[in-house]
Amino acid sequence: MNNQTASIFNIQKYSIHDGPGIRTVVFFKGCPLKCLWCSNPESQYGSPQLSFDESKCDGCLKCMEICPHKNIAFINNKITFNGNKCTGCLNCVKTCPKSALTIFGKYRNLDYIMKEVMKDKDFYAESKGGVTLSGGEVLVQHEFAIVLLQELREQGIHTACETTGYAPPEIFQTIIKKVDLLLFDIKHYDSQKHFAYTNVYNETIIFNLKTAIEQGKDVIIRIPVIPDINNSLEDAQGFCNILKEVGAIKVNLLPFHQFGEKKYSLLNKKYSFAGVSQLHEDDLQDYKEIFIKNGLDCII
């Protein structure tokens, strides 16, 4: 097997929300977008990343003493660390007597991932499921992803990628050749607003989306609906306009939730949407109706 590794922060079994049937989702670490509402902040940075739960810490400082890279410090009565120095050796995690330290992400080789996903091959066959590559953004680690997708296809396993579509077109096209289904996230139809909320413009994203549709790929558009960002009925129409231009048909709306809020404190990161109320399916019925009126197959 290929001995190349990828930075992976989770392998989730028995998923039913990331493509058809029962699926295993492989979450790649690293993302060029910095969405203010991101529910997986641990996915943004590419390397393994320490997290710290202050409520569990007893101040013993054993983690600081054992770190071979002097990555951990005690400043203002609080443990701090520099993620750029962390190599993921796990010495601090293993030493902490209160389990206050954990690590998001590990380097995994192809053999490890294939062994994990193949454990559930019978479930994929029975449910018409398969394996979904997600993130982060899988396109950031495209070389590994291409090899993994090829292995899965050789095993007769349905493949899907959840992607923002933000990558050079030549990289995007090498990926979609190996994929049966694209779950394509669109954050905003307006490029300037897209940049304001995600730190990248959307022209490349829209170009890659149009390419995938023109090449006959099975594409489901997924729109995270975020309060005061893209949740007005005017926003719904803005999405419809651009989706009709590229020939999209299927749309899934993803109501804003707060499932990832605690991760920000564990990573000592500011969360811009703290205290913002979640959205629910009932909140988006009028929003959904705009897509239906525009001839799009839309579900929540």
Backbone bond lengths (Angstrom), bond angles and torsions (degrees), N, CA, C in turn:
res aa  C-N    CA-C-N  psi(-1)  N-CA   C-N-CA  omega(-1)  CA-C   N-CA-C  phi
1 M - - - 1.455 - - 1.533 110.52 -
2 N 1.303 116.80 153.86 1.451 123.24 176.28 1.529 109.58 -59.82
3 N 1.360 117.29 132.39 1.457 120.22 -177.58 1.524 112.50 -95.46
4 Q 1.328 117.00 8.23 1.456 120.89 174.37 1.520 109.48 -63.69
5 T 1.334 117.35 148.70 1.451 120.71 179.63 1.522 110.78 -118.02
6 A 1.334 114.46 160.75 1.458 121.70 174.41 1.514 108.40 -132.10
7 S 1.323 116.07 151.31 1.468 121.66 176.05 1.520 108.09 -84.12
8 I 1.331 115.54 113.00 1.470 122.93 -173.95 1.522 108.89 -120.89
9 F 1.351 118.25 132.36 1.456 118.10 -180.00 1.525 113.92 -107.47
10 N 1.325 117.08 -5.78 1.469 118.06 174.36 1.526 109.29 -170.59
11 I 1.321 115.55 148.04 1.459 122.26 167.91 1.525 105.35 -126.11
12 Q 1.313 115.10 107.57 1.471 121.58 -172.27 1.521 110.69 -101.15
13 K 1.317 115.72 122.58 1.467 121.68 -179.52 1.527 110.94 -90.35
14 Y 1.317 115.20 158.40 1.464 124.35 170.57 1.528 113.56 57.98
15 S 1.322 116.98 36.62 1.459 120.38 176.98 1.530 109.94 -78.73
16 I 1.325 116.17 142.74 1.469 120.82 177.87 1.533 111.20 -124.08
17 H 1.336 116.94 10.96 1.466 120.65 -176.21 1.530 113.05 -119.40
18 D 1.315 117.62 9.16 1.464 120.36 -174.79 1.521 111.28 -126.61
19 G 1.328 115.13 45.62 1.451 121.69 -176.95 1.516 109.78 121.96
20 P 1.329 117.57 176.71 1.464 120.98 -175.80 1.530 112.42 -70.73
21 G 1.338 114.60 150.05 1.459 120.98 174.01 1.511 113.60 68.33
22 I 1.336 114.28 -166.15 1.464 121.06 176.10 1.524 108.23 -84.00
23 R 1.345 115.98 132.31 1.450 119.52 -172.43 1.533 111.40 -134.95
24 T 1.318 114.12 156.50 1.455 121.17 166.59 1.519 106.96 -105.82
25 V 1.332 115.66 130.91 1.467 120.62 -178.69 1.523 108.98 -109.48
26 V 1.324 115.72 124.68 1.464 122.43 177.62 1.526 107.51 -102.50
27 F 1.336 116.36 116.98 1.456 121.59 -174.89 1.528 110.46 -97.90
28 F 1.329 115.25 113.79 1.463 122.11 178.42 1.529 110.15 -85.72
29 K 1.328 115.72 140.03 1.456 120.87 -179.62 1.528 110.44 -89.92
30 G 1.325 116.16 144.23 1.448 122.34 179.50 1.516 112.03 106.50
31 C 1.343 115.58 129.37 1.468 119.65 179.86 1.520 109.43 -151.91
32 P 1.343 117.87 133.10 1.465 120.40 178.05 1.522 112.92 -75.21
33 L 1.342 117.45 -19.47 1.459 120.68 176.87 1.529 109.56 -85.61
34 K 1.317 115.11 149.50 1.464 121.07 177.18 1.528 107.84 -128.37
35 C 1.322 115.52 65.00 1.455 121.14 -177.60 1.525 110.35 -62.33
36 L 1.325 116.54 131.79 1.462 120.68 -175.00 1.519 112.36 -62.90
37 W 1.323 118.20 -26.03 1.456 123.57 -176.13 1.531 112.89 -100.79
38 C 1.312 118.04 7.24 1.466 122.17 -171.73 1.527 111.95 -47.71
39 S 1.330 115.95 127.41 1.468 120.28 -179.13 1.519 112.35 -88.31
40 N 1.333 116.61 -5.74 1.463 121.48 175.81 1.530 109.86 -126.14
41 P 1.335 118.70 67.20 1.467 119.52 -177.80 1.523 112.90 -61.44
42 E 1.337 117.03 -22.88 1.456 120.71 177.17 1.521 112.02 -69.94
43 S 1.341 116.88 -10.46 1.471 120.57 -179.14 1.521 112.60 -88.21
44 Q 1.320 118.09 -13.07 1.461 120.11 -170.97 1.523 112.25 -74.87
45 Y 1.317 117.27 -42.10 1.465 121.99 -179.21 1.522 108.92 -85.15
46 G 1.333 117.36 135.21 1.453 120.56 -169.21 1.513 116.36 -72.93
47 S 1.327 118.45 -32.24 1.467 121.73 -174.80 1.525 111.21 -91.38
48 P 1.345 117.85 166.00 1.467 120.52 172.73 1.528 110.43 -53.05
49 Q 1.331 115.72 146.40 1.455 120.89 -166.81 1.529 110.40 -140.38
50 L 1.326 116.28 125.68 1.456 120.79 178.59 1.522 111.25 -73.96
51 S 1.315 115.71 143.74 1.461 120.78 170.83 1.531 108.29 -126.25
52 F 1.322 115.76 152.40 1.461 121.61 -172.63 1.520 109.50 -134.20
53 D 1.339 116.12 123.54 1.455 122.33 176.75 1.529 108.00 -100.88
54 E 1.319 115.89 99.95 1.466 121.50 -174.83 1.523 112.65 -59.88
55 S 1.330 116.29 -30.39 1.467 119.81 -177.02 1.529 112.57 -66.66
56 K 1.338 117.06 -20.30 1.465 121.10 -178.78 1.529 113.04 -96.62
57 C 1.316 117.29 -15.29 1.471 121.35 -172.26 1.523 111.32 -74.44
58 D 1.354 117.22 134.40 1.465 121.03 175.82 1.529 112.38 -106.09
59 G 1.343 116.49 7.59 1.456 120.42 175.33 1.509 115.79 73.94
60 C 1.319 118.01 24.08 1.467 120.22 -177.58 1.529 112.69 -73.16
61 L 1.323 117.52 -23.38 1.469 125.10 177.49 1.532 113.99 65.14
62 K 1.328 117.69 17.97 1.466 119.70 176.77 1.523 111.09 -63.45
63 C 1.325 116.93 -32.15 1.466 120.75 179.40 1.528 110.50 -63.60
64 M 1.339 115.69 -41.43 1.458 120.04 -178.96 1.528 110.94 -65.97
65 E 1.320 116.38 -38.35 1.460 121.56 -177.71 1.524 111.97 -68.77
66 I 1.333 116.93 -34.69 1.464 119.65 -172.08 1.521 113.30 -91.15
67 C 1.335 118.71 -15.32 1.468 120.75 -175.99 1.532 110.63 -64.53
68 P 1.328 118.57 119.18 1.470 120.83 -176.99 1.522 113.91 -72.26
69 H 1.338 117.02 -13.90 1.462 120.59 -175.56 1.534 112.51 -111.10
70 K 1.349 115.97 8.39 1.467 120.46 -179.56 1.533 110.74 53.29
71 N 1.309 113.95 42.36 1.453 121.47 -177.35 1.523 112.28 -83.25
72 I 1.327 116.73 -20.08 1.468 121.24 -172.05 1.520 109.83 -110.68
73 A 1.319 116.17 135.77 1.463 121.72 179.11 1.528 109.39 -134.84
74 F 1.322 115.82 161.87 1.460 121.97 177.90 1.524 106.77 -116.83
75 I 1.334 116.39 104.07 1.453 122.33 -174.36 1.528 109.34 -127.01
76 N 1.330 115.71 128.74 1.470 121.56 179.89 1.525 111.28 54.20
77 N 1.337 113.80 44.98 1.474 120.84 177.95 1.525 113.19 60.82
78 K 1.330 115.86 30.63 1.455 119.68 -179.08 1.520 110.18 -144.28
79 I 1.330 116.23 139.31 1.458 121.71 174.89 1.530 109.15 -70.44
80 T 1.321 116.70 130.00 1.462 121.13 174.61 1.518 108.50 -130.03
81 F 1.311 116.50 155.63 1.455 119.42 178.76 1.519 111.05 -148.40
82 N 1.318 115.22 156.24 1.458 123.50 -179.43 1.522 108.42 -106.41
83 G 1.324 115.91 103.43 1.461 120.24 -176.10 1.512 114.02 -59.85
84 N 1.334 117.32 -23.26 1.457 119.84 -179.39 1.527 112.69 -68.91
85 K 1.328 117.05 -20.61 1.461 120.59 -179.49 1.529 112.47 -93.57
86 C 1.311 116.82 -17.47 1.471 120.71 -173.78 1.529 110.73 -69.61
87 T 1.321 116.12 132.02 1.467 121.69 177.25 1.530 111.65 -107.36
88 G 1.325 116.50 0.68 1.453 119.40 179.22 1.517 114.50 75.87
89 C 1.329 117.54 28.50 1.465 120.20 -178.44 1.528 112.37 -70.76
90 L 1.331 117.25 -20.33 1.468 124.93 176.82 1.529 114.08 70.91
91 N 1.330 119.08 9.47 1.463 120.22 178.75 1.525 111.55 -58.46
92 C 1.329 116.24 -43.07 1.468 119.81 -178.53 1.524 111.27 -67.85
93 V 1.339 116.01 -40.47 1.466 120.88 -179.33 1.533 110.24 -62.94
94 K 1.324 115.72 -43.93 1.463 120.57 -178.98 1.529 111.88 -68.85
95 T 1.339 116.43 -29.60 1.467 121.00 -175.61 1.515 112.97 -82.84
96 C 1.325 117.40 -30.03 1.467 120.98 -174.03 1.530 110.86 -60.70
97 P 1.355 118.39 117.60 1.468 120.58 -176.71 1.529 113.58 -73.36
98 K 1.338 116.97 -14.80 1.470 120.55 -176.37 1.521 113.00 -111.12
99 S 1.326 116.55 6.99 1.472 121.40 -178.57 1.523 112.28 54.77
100 A 1.331 116.11 37.90 1.464 121.07 178.90 1.519 111.91 -80.69
101 L 1.324 117.15 -18.65 1.455 122.04 -179.83 1.523 110.70 -109.78
102 T 1.302 116.25 134.97 1.464 122.20 171.96 1.531 106.92 -135.59
103 I 1.304 116.44 172.52 1.460 119.90 178.60 1.520 109.76 -130.20
104 F 1.323 114.88 133.19 1.455 121.36 175.71 1.526 108.12 -95.69
105 G 1.315 116.38 116.09 1.450 120.61 174.87 1.506 114.34 102.37
106 K 1.332 114.82 139.20 1.456 122.13 174.26 1.528 107.78 -142.91
107 Y 1.326 115.41 151.70 1.459 119.56 175.03 1.527 108.56 -82.56
108 R 1.333 115.66 123.11 1.464 121.39 -177.61 1.523 109.02 -122.91
109 N 1.323 116.18 141.54 1.454 119.01 176.48 1.529 110.69 -92.74
110 L 1.302 115.06 172.70 1.460 120.97 -175.69 1.519 111.60 -62.33
111 D 1.319 116.59 -39.64 1.454 120.86 -178.69 1.520 111.02 -60.84
112 Y 1.326 116.59 -43.97 1.468 120.87 -179.97 1.530 110.71 -61.72
113 I 1.332 116.62 -48.81 1.461 119.89 -176.83 1.529 111.16 -64.72
114 M 1.322 117.23 -43.56 1.454 119.92 179.66 1.520 111.65 -62.13
115 K 1.328 117.72 -40.20 1.463 120.44 178.14 1.528 110.66 -61.94
116 E 1.335 116.21 -40.04 1.466 120.03 -179.83 1.523 111.66 -66.34
117 V 1.318 117.10 -48.53 1.466 118.98 -175.42 1.525 111.92 -72.58
118 M 1.327 117.57 -30.07 1.460 119.90 -178.57 1.530 112.79 -73.21
119 K 1.326 117.05 -15.22 1.463 119.92 176.71 1.523 111.79 -60.26
120 D 1.319 116.60 -25.69 1.466 120.97 -175.56 1.523 112.64 -112.55
121 K 1.312 116.83 23.46 1.469 120.13 -178.17 1.522 111.68 -58.72
122 D 1.324 117.65 -36.78 1.469 120.21 179.85 1.528 111.45 -63.37
123 F 1.337 117.39 -37.15 1.467 121.11 177.93 1.528 110.75 -65.76
124 Y 1.343 116.19 -38.86 1.462 118.92 178.39 1.526 110.12 -61.57
125 A 1.333 116.16 -44.35 1.462 120.57 -176.99 1.527 111.00 -64.59
126 E 1.326 116.80 -43.56 1.461 120.87 -176.38 1.519 112.50 -69.54
127 S 1.334 116.98 -34.54 1.468 120.98 -174.15 1.524 113.20 -102.68
128 K 1.343 116.69 0.04 1.464 121.80 -173.58 1.525 110.32 59.68
129 G 1.336 114.65 42.03 1.456 121.83 179.69 1.512 111.61 -99.98
130 G 1.331 116.19 -149.34 1.445 120.09 -178.58 1.515 112.08 165.97
131 V 1.318 115.76 -148.43 1.460 122.51 -176.58 1.522 109.34 -121.52
132 T 1.326 115.47 134.80 1.458 122.20 177.74 1.522 109.42 -116.63
133 L 1.321 116.75 131.58 1.460 121.94 173.79 1.516 108.00 -96.46
134 S 1.326 115.47 126.81 1.452 120.33 -175.37 1.524 109.13 -134.45
135 G 1.329 116.86 -164.27 1.455 119.83 -177.98 1.512 111.63 -167.14
136 G 1.364 114.76 -153.96 1.439 127.59 16.60 1.524 112.50 46.23
137 E 1.323 111.82 -155.99 1.452 120.91 176.78 1.516 109.01 -132.40
138 V 1.321 115.70 113.05 1.458 122.11 -176.06 1.527 111.87 -61.34
139 L 1.330 117.33 -27.21 1.464 120.10 -178.93 1.526 112.51 -66.03
140 V 1.326 117.95 -20.48 1.464 121.16 177.68 1.532 110.45 -64.59
141 Q 1.331 116.58 -34.53 1.468 121.69 178.96 1.531 109.30 -112.21
142 H 1.319 115.23 50.13 1.462 120.79 -170.34 1.522 113.42 -64.33
143 E 1.333 118.51 -33.49 1.461 119.51 -177.28 1.527 110.80 -63.19
144 F 1.316 116.35 -44.47 1.464 119.85 177.46 1.525 110.14 -67.56
145 A 1.332 115.88 -43.06 1.465 120.17 -177.57 1.523 111.65 -59.56
146 I 1.325 117.36 -39.22 1.466 120.82 179.83 1.522 111.16 -62.09
147 V 1.331 116.20 -43.71 1.470 120.17 179.07 1.522 110.44 -65.15
148 L 1.324 116.93 -42.49 1.468 120.95 179.10 1.528 110.79 -63.29
149 L 1.311 117.48 -45.25 1.466 120.78 178.95 1.523 111.74 -60.81
150 Q 1.325 116.52 -39.50 1.457 120.14 178.35 1.520 111.29 -63.21
151 E 1.321 116.58 -42.95 1.469 120.85 177.86 1.522 110.77 -61.19
152 L 1.315 116.55 -42.88 1.468 120.49 -179.44 1.524 110.92 -64.56
153 R 1.316 116.58 -42.19 1.464 120.14 -179.85 1.527 111.18 -65.62
154 E 1.326 116.21 -36.29 1.468 119.24 177.67 1.521 111.85 -66.42
155 Q 1.331 116.38 -24.40 1.461 121.35 176.28 1.534 112.03 -88.69
156 G 1.338 116.94 3.02 1.458 120.77 178.40 1.510 114.10 74.43
157 I 1.325 117.33 25.30 1.460 122.12 -176.78 1.522 110.19 -99.23
158 H 1.324 115.88 131.28 1.469 121.86 177.41 1.524 108.70 -62.73
159 T 1.349 116.54 134.03 1.457 121.39 -177.33 1.522 111.09 -117.99
160 A 1.330 114.81 142.83 1.462 121.42 175.56 1.520 108.53 -138.20
161 C 1.315 115.41 153.26 1.458 121.40 173.62 1.519 109.08 -128.56
162 E 1.311 115.58 129.84 1.462 120.79 169.51 1.522 106.64 -95.29
163 T 1.334 118.01 121.04 1.456 120.99 -170.50 1.515 112.05 -145.57
164 T 1.327 115.14 153.08 1.461 121.36 170.37 1.523 110.64 -84.74
165 G 1.333 116.60 -12.97 1.455 120.65 -178.19 1.513 114.14 74.01
166 Y 1.332 116.92 10.77 1.465 119.31 -176.98 1.525 109.62 -93.24
167 A 1.316 115.63 96.87 1.465 123.39 178.68 1.518 107.89 -167.68
168 P 1.326 118.14 157.39 1.466 119.26 174.19 1.526 110.49 -53.22
169 P 1.331 118.24 138.84 1.469 121.14 -176.30 1.521 114.24 -52.79
170 E 1.331 118.12 -35.01 1.463 119.52 -179.10 1.530 111.47 -67.03
171 I 1.331 117.16 -34.69 1.470 120.64 176.31 1.522 109.58 -71.10
172 F 1.321 116.39 -44.95 1.467 120.75 -179.76 1.522 110.90 -57.36
173 Q 1.314 117.03 -42.53 1.460 120.04 -176.90 1.526 112.32 -69.34
174 T 1.332 117.90 -31.97 1.468 118.67 177.59 1.526 110.74 -67.46
175 I 1.322 116.49 -32.59 1.469 120.66 178.93 1.526 110.76 -72.05
176 I 1.334 117.50 -49.00 1.473 118.92 -171.85 1.525 112.23 -67.14
177 K 1.315 117.48 -19.92 1.459 119.58 176.09 1.525 111.60 -64.46
178 K 1.330 116.96 -24.09 1.463 121.80 -176.39 1.530 113.05 -101.21
179 V 1.329 117.12 1.18 1.465 121.15 -170.09 1.525 110.93 -112.63
180 D 1.336 115.26 137.35 1.467 120.38 176.77 1.521 112.05 -83.93
181 L 1.339 116.98 -32.25 1.467 121.82 -175.02 1.525 109.50 -141.47
182 L 1.339 115.37 134.78 1.460 121.06 173.57 1.523 109.38 -109.80
183 L 1.324 115.84 124.20 1.458 122.62 170.26 1.524 105.22 -99.81
184 F 1.307 116.41 99.81 1.459 122.38 -164.97 1.526 110.08 -105.26
185 D 1.329 116.48 110.87 1.463 121.24 -178.96 1.523 111.36 -80.40
186 I 1.321 116.15 133.84 1.459 122.93 171.37 1.530 107.08 -121.81
187 K 1.326 116.34 121.79 1.468 120.69 -175.36 1.531 112.24 -90.52
188 H 1.347 116.06 -37.53 1.459 119.71 178.66 1.522 109.32 -158.12
189 Y 1.315 116.24 146.61 1.463 122.31 -179.35 1.528 111.15 -82.22
190 D 1.326 118.05 -24.54 1.457 123.26 -178.27 1.526 109.44 -92.62
191 S 1.335 117.24 122.61 1.462 120.31 -172.36 1.524 112.60 -64.55
192 Q 1.336 117.76 -40.02 1.461 120.28 -179.85 1.531 111.06 -65.08
193 K 1.320 116.75 -42.58 1.460 120.10 177.93 1.527 110.54 -69.36
194 H 1.325 116.10 -35.58 1.464 119.97 176.61 1.531 109.49 -58.46
195 F 1.313 116.61 -43.15 1.460 120.18 178.47 1.530 111.04 -65.69
196 A 1.314 116.92 -42.60 1.461 120.54 -178.18 1.520 112.40 -60.21
197 Y 1.333 116.96 -34.28 1.457 120.46 -173.92 1.530 113.82 -100.47
198 T 1.340 117.59 -16.78 1.472 119.66 -175.44 1.529 113.93 -127.59
199 N 1.336 116.79 -11.46 1.467 122.72 179.68 1.532 113.73 79.40
200 V 1.335 118.12 8.41 1.463 121.09 171.94 1.531 108.29 -138.81
201 Y 1.346 115.05 153.38 1.466 120.29 174.26 1.532 109.34 -82.43
202 N 1.330 116.48 166.85 1.468 118.91 -171.75 1.529 115.26 -105.83
203 E 1.344 118.90 3.29 1.470 119.55 -176.67 1.536 112.08 -60.61
204 T 1.323 116.80 -45.44 1.466 119.97 178.98 1.521 110.85 -63.28
205 I 1.312 115.99 -39.14 1.470 121.16 179.49 1.526 110.85 -61.17
206 I 1.309 116.49 -48.38 1.467 120.67 -179.02 1.526 110.61 -66.01
207 F 1.329 117.09 -38.96 1.465 120.31 178.00 1.525 110.66 -60.99
208 N 1.330 116.38 -45.95 1.469 119.71 -179.90 1.528 111.70 -66.27
209 L 1.311 116.50 -37.14 1.465 119.68 176.69 1.526 110.70 -61.56
210 K 1.315 116.53 -46.63 1.464 120.46 179.81 1.525 110.54 -61.31
211 T 1.327 117.14 -40.67 1.463 121.36 178.61 1.520 111.57 -59.56
212 A 1.346 115.95 -46.40 1.467 120.37 -178.89 1.520 111.08 -61.27
213 I 1.327 116.25 -43.07 1.470 120.35 -179.21 1.526 110.48 -67.00
214 E 1.316 116.93 -42.87 1.468 120.75 179.52 1.520 112.20 -63.31
215 Q 1.335 116.43 -29.27 1.460 120.26 179.17 1.529 112.36 -85.42
216 G 1.324 116.58 4.63 1.456 120.68 174.35 1.516 114.94 80.86
217 K 1.338 117.93 17.81 1.457 119.85 178.74 1.527 110.10 -71.87
218 D 1.324 114.89 150.64 1.463 121.36 173.67 1.527 107.25 -77.67
219 V 1.344 116.54 112.49 1.467 121.32 -174.26 1.523 109.80 -125.03
220 I 1.322 115.88 129.72 1.464 122.20 170.75 1.525 107.26 -114.94
221 I 1.333 115.46 120.96 1.463 120.12 177.13 1.525 108.88 -79.43
222 R 1.318 116.35 132.97 1.469 120.04 176.38 1.527 108.42 -120.24
223 I 1.328 115.54 124.30 1.460 121.34 -177.90 1.526 109.62 -115.86
224 P 1.327 118.27 111.69 1.464 119.74 172.42 1.526 108.45 -73.52
225 V 1.312 117.09 118.81 1.465 121.08 -176.83 1.529 107.95 -93.59
226 I 1.340 115.79 114.84 1.458 122.08 -168.93 1.527 110.23 -117.91
227 P 1.334 117.75 129.54 1.467 120.36 -179.82 1.529 112.61 -54.64
228 D 1.334 115.52 132.63 1.465 124.19 176.64 1.534 113.38 64.12
229 I 1.315 117.61 10.37 1.460 121.93 177.07 1.528 110.32 -113.48
230 N 1.336 116.07 -50.76 1.478 119.40 -176.98 1.521 111.67 -152.83
231 N 1.335 117.83 28.84 1.468 120.22 -171.37 1.521 114.73 -103.24
232 S 1.340 118.88 7.32 1.460 119.34 178.11 1.532 110.15 -83.51
233 L 1.310 116.42 163.08 1.465 120.12 177.17 1.525 110.56 -66.27
234 E 1.326 116.92 -30.49 1.471 120.39 174.44 1.534 110.16 -64.15
235 D 1.333 116.26 -37.48 1.464 120.04 176.41 1.519 111.05 -64.58
236 A 1.327 116.24 -40.93 1.460 120.21 178.41 1.524 110.36 -58.00
237 Q 1.337 116.43 -43.25 1.458 119.77 179.11 1.527 111.16 -67.57
238 G 1.327 116.81 -36.01 1.464 120.31 176.69 1.515 111.67 -60.50
239 F 1.332 116.87 -42.84 1.464 120.61 175.75 1.528 110.35 -62.23
240 C 1.313 116.14 -44.96 1.467 119.72 -178.39 1.526 111.24 -58.64
241 N 1.312 116.71 -42.26 1.464 120.37 -178.08 1.524 111.16 -58.66
242 I 1.308 115.91 -47.02 1.467 118.79 -176.11 1.526 111.47 -75.09
243 L 1.328 117.43 -32.88 1.466 120.21 179.49 1.524 111.17 -70.27
244 K 1.311 117.07 -36.56 1.467 119.46 176.48 1.528 111.09 -67.35
245 E 1.322 116.89 -34.29 1.462 120.75 178.87 1.531 111.69 -61.95
246 V 1.328 116.85 -37.38 1.471 119.75 -176.87 1.523 112.41 -92.72
247 G 1.332 117.39 -4.39 1.460 120.39 176.65 1.506 115.65 86.87
248 A 1.344 117.09 21.37 1.465 120.30 178.23 1.528 110.14 -69.54
249 I 1.337 114.92 153.45 1.470 120.03 -178.82 1.524 111.36 -125.19
250 K 1.330 116.74 -47.38 1.470 121.19 -172.04 1.525 110.74 -102.88
251 V 1.349 115.38 131.91 1.465 121.29 -178.34 1.521 109.54 -133.27
252 N 1.335 116.01 132.37 1.455 122.67 171.07 1.527 108.72 -112.73
253 L 1.316 117.33 127.88 1.459 121.68 175.18 1.529 109.30 -93.26
254 L 1.323 116.20 134.47 1.461 122.11 -178.14 1.525 109.04 -115.94
255 P 1.339 118.45 100.90 1.466 120.24 -178.16 1.528 111.84 -63.12
256 F 1.314 116.78 140.02 1.460 122.86 177.98 1.522 110.77 -56.38
257 H 1.340 115.62 135.87 1.471 120.80 177.36 1.522 109.50 -136.25
258 Q 1.323 115.93 173.21 1.463 121.81 -176.90 1.527 111.97 -118.10
259 F 1.338 117.37 26.34 1.467 120.29 -175.63 1.537 112.54 -64.46
260 G 1.325 117.52 -25.78 1.460 119.41 -176.09 1.516 114.87 -100.36
261 E 1.339 117.45 8.02 1.466 119.96 -171.96 1.527 113.19 -58.89
262 K 1.319 118.42 -43.03 1.466 120.49 -175.78 1.525 111.95 -64.46
263 K 1.332 117.06 -28.26 1.465 119.47 -177.98 1.526 111.93 -60.34
264 Y 1.322 117.29 -29.79 1.464 120.22 179.56 1.520 111.13 -63.77
265 S 1.316 117.28 -43.64 1.469 119.47 178.55 1.521 110.55 -67.87
266 L 1.335 117.88 -36.40 1.464 120.48 178.44 1.527 111.33 -63.56
267 L 1.336 116.40 -31.20 1.465 121.56 -179.96 1.524 112.53 -96.06
268 N 1.335 115.78 3.52 1.469 121.57 -178.78 1.530 110.86 57.47
269 K 1.331 115.51 44.23 1.453 121.54 179.63 1.524 110.04 -117.02
270 K 1.321 116.23 147.33 1.451 121.02 175.82 1.524 110.16 -74.18
271 Y 1.328 115.84 138.66 1.466 120.74 178.66 1.524 108.22 -114.93
272 S 1.312 116.47 114.98 1.466 122.01 -174.00 1.525 113.49 -70.81
273 F 1.353 117.42 -17.48 1.460 120.12 -175.17 1.530 112.89 -110.77
274 A 1.319 115.95 23.42 1.468 119.65 177.14 1.530 109.46 -60.40
275 G 1.323 115.93 129.94 1.455 121.09 177.36 1.510 115.20 82.43
276 V 1.314 118.65 -3.61 1.467 121.10 179.01 1.531 109.19 -75.64
277 S 1.311 116.31 134.19 1.464 120.44 -177.10 1.522 111.12 -68.08
278 Q 1.320 114.95 142.40 1.460 120.83 177.16 1.533 110.02 -71.20
279 L 1.322 114.28 157.52 1.455 120.40 172.06 1.522 109.18 -103.16
280 H 1.324 115.57 151.82 1.454 121.03 179.38 1.525 109.71 -127.94
281 E 1.306 115.50 170.05 1.461 120.36 -176.71 1.523 111.89 -54.65
282 D 1.340 116.81 -41.73 1.465 120.08 -179.41 1.523 112.60 -62.42
283 D 1.333 116.07 -28.67 1.467 120.02 -179.23 1.526 112.49 -70.71
284 L 1.326 117.31 -18.01 1.459 121.01 -171.38 1.519 113.62 -111.56
285 Q 1.313 117.69 14.64 1.466 118.92 -177.94 1.524 112.16 -64.97
286 D 1.337 117.84 -45.10 1.468 120.09 178.81 1.529 110.43 -67.20
287 Y 1.308 116.19 -37.47 1.468 122.37 177.21 1.529 110.06 -60.63
288 K 1.326 115.49 -47.16 1.471 121.43 178.30 1.525 111.04 -60.84
289 E 1.318 116.75 -38.59 1.463 120.83 -176.78 1.527 111.66 -61.84
290 I 1.324 117.75 -31.66 1.468 120.99 177.36 1.533 110.31 -60.56
291 F 1.330 117.22 -43.26 1.458 121.34 179.71 1.530 111.16 -65.09
292 I 1.314 115.51 -42.54 1.468 120.05 179.93 1.529 110.76 -63.24
293 K 1.335 116.60 -42.06 1.460 120.97 178.88 1.525 111.47 -63.60
294 N 1.320 116.49 -25.58 1.461 121.90 178.53 1.527 112.54 -89.56
295 G 1.333 116.80 9.28 1.456 120.35 175.57 1.512 115.38 82.36
296 L 1.320 117.46 15.46 1.444 121.11 179.45 1.519 110.48 -98.44
297 D 1.311 115.89 143.52 1.462 122.13 177.44 1.517 107.31 -83.34
298 C 1.337 117.16 101.73 1.460 120.93 -170.06 1.518 111.34 -121.54
299 I 1.335 116.35 132.36 1.461 122.40 174.94 1.520 109.44 -131.89
300 I 1.315 115.43 164.05 1.471 122.04 177.22 1.524 108.04 -113.31
